[in-house]
Amino acid sequence: MNEDIATDAAPFDWAQLPELLQEKAVDLGVTFGIKIMTALAIFFIGKFVIRLVISGIRKIMQKQAVDKTLEKFICNLVSMTLLVVVIIAAIGAMGIQTTSFIAIFGAAGLAVGLALQGSLSNFASGVLIILFRPYRVGDYIEAAGIAGSVEQVLIMTTILKTGDNKQIIVPNSQIMNSIITNYSTNDTRRVDLTVGVSYADDLDKVRKTLEDLIANEGRIFDEPATLIAVSELADSSVNFIVRAWVKSTDYSSVKFDLTEAIKKRFDREGISFPFPQLDVHLYKQGSD
């Protein structure tokens, strides 16, 4: 039986080995070449499509007047994400399993996300600030316990300049998690002053003096009308409140100038500013 089988098997012709190897190499070359060409086609066509998508997104954002910083960031983020998808698709077209690549990217993304929790929070807050615009460059704001003029609004931070010319860089997450007071949003602001006079002073005279000072201050609006009223009968003084409306840009100068003018005018009119007083009564007790 074994002899018959050995006799029936045709002997291998080693002379044909080079030809067989050449045919196999040609087959592999053609197959791999087609895969390479397909992968290259996917890559270049994908890049062309990405450019079209980014161009469309940029046009939409420009029509919506989206901030340039946010526009650039979103376009870059979308472009990088789509490019990764195209690269994975091109690798898959070459016959390479992409499951491992996807797992690696996912794990890397998770690790980066955990490592950059604070930075991602600042980034998300920066996007919200740019989208909803609670303040703009040039506004004077108070937030996160800091007051100053906004110099730059970046994706991660906001740069403020204080009144004494200090630059303060505040993380956006701290600003968004605090109360934001924007003093520049409205064109007008109200100056509030409290003026205390003695109980012995003539209140009508005080009121008339304050009205004259307000009338002579050209930066104060006629409408809304300035309020001058007795607000409190304090321990040592009768307190008048003065509420006058001015331009937001004139707020500080009007407040300082009006305070000085009231002091000088009251001195000329003989109206006194009382000091806190304490009456001490001494009683002599009789001896036993």
Phi, psi and omega in degrees: 000310181296323179294322179296318182295315180297326180288323182288330182291128181284137179291145180286130181270100181294342180291338180272355183302312178302321180293318178297316179298321179296318178296319179295320179296321179295317179299314179296319180297318179295314181297311181292324178297319178297319179295319179297315180297321178296316180297316179297321179296316178299318182296309185288321176295321178298318178296322178295317179295322178299317178299320178295317180297314181296320178298319178294317179298318181296319179295318179298316181294322179293324176293326179274002179058042178287144180305142183299322180297314179293321179300314180295317182295313182296319179297317178295319180296314179296318181298315180294320180296314180294325179295321176298318179297317180296317180297317178297320178295321179294319177296320177297325179294339178276001178090006180271136180292126184262357181300318180295323178296316180298319179296320179296314179298319179296315179295320178296319178297319178296317180296317179295320179298317179292323182287334185244040181301312180297318180294320179294325176296317177296322179296313180299319178295322178297319177298316180296319179297316181291324181287311187267345173052060173293341174205161181231171176299131181100342179288149174260118186232165171229121182202149180054032178077012182232139177240138179176173177274138182283120177264318180213144173243106182256172181296322185258330187220165171239132182258122180247150173241121183282172181297333178264024171067035172261140177265126181237128179257117186248127174300137184297329180295324178293323179292315183290337179269006180238172175282129180256122175251115180255111183277353185253359183296314182263154182283339183236153176222160180255127175271122179249123177233142173246124184241120179260134178234166181287154175296338181278348183283154178282114184296325178295321178294319178299314181298316181296321178296316178296321178297321178295318179298318179295319181294330182272356178264102187292344182276353179270134183286148171285326177231128357296149183292147178288135178264125173234117186207155173283121185257335186200140169260091187277181183297320185239000185206161169259120187261124172263144173249135179240121180236108184238145182258134182220174171293148180301325181289339181263001189304303186295315183295320179294318181298314181292315182294320181292322178298316178294319180296322179296316180298313182295318182291319179296323177297319180290326182275354181077020177272129188262151172256108186287149173264152175303133183236152177225118178271126179248123180252127179254131179242133178263120179273139179291150179282153180292000000 
